[in-house]
């Protein structure tokens, strides 16, 4: 009968680098098709990366493949959001965070400008009214900026 000391013990060694599960390339291919649709038909696309089954290292690999382009913006609305164009013009990454700085969404948007950076029509109407009020106040003020009697 075998004794306890006769049972082989194997200790698993940690992998040197994270294993890639291969999801970066299919997503890159999806981005390619979205870019083609946008170029040919003007159809913008949004891809929710949080819904993708990323394995360890997949997100980093995708971001490395997309690279960094010339345009970057930050928006502070209900938490910080970082927006940047990849090295492929028209392909944008939007990284949303809450007020604590924790990521709440990560998206790819294929468009000339991400929707998040576009002014909403209602805001434009409000802006026109505010500018009209500022112009009216400026025309009734003296050169020092004080209202005229």
Number of C-alpha atoms within 10 A of each C-alpha: 4 6 6 7 7 8 8 6 7 6 5 6 6 7 7 6 8 11 11 15 13 14 17 24 14 11 16 15 11 13 20 15 13 22 23 14 15 17 14 9 9 14 13 19 18 18 17 13 17 12 10 12 12 17 14 13 16 19 17 13 16 18 14 12 14 19 13 17 15 10 12 13 11 14 13 12 11 10 15 18 21 15 22 20 25 21 15 15 16 18 25 26 23 22 18 22 19 15 11 8 11 11 15 12 15 18 17 22 24 29 20 14 15 21 13 11 11 8 9 10 9 8 10 11 11 11 12 11 12 12 12 12 12 11 12 11 14 15 13 13 14 11 10 6 11 11 12 11 6
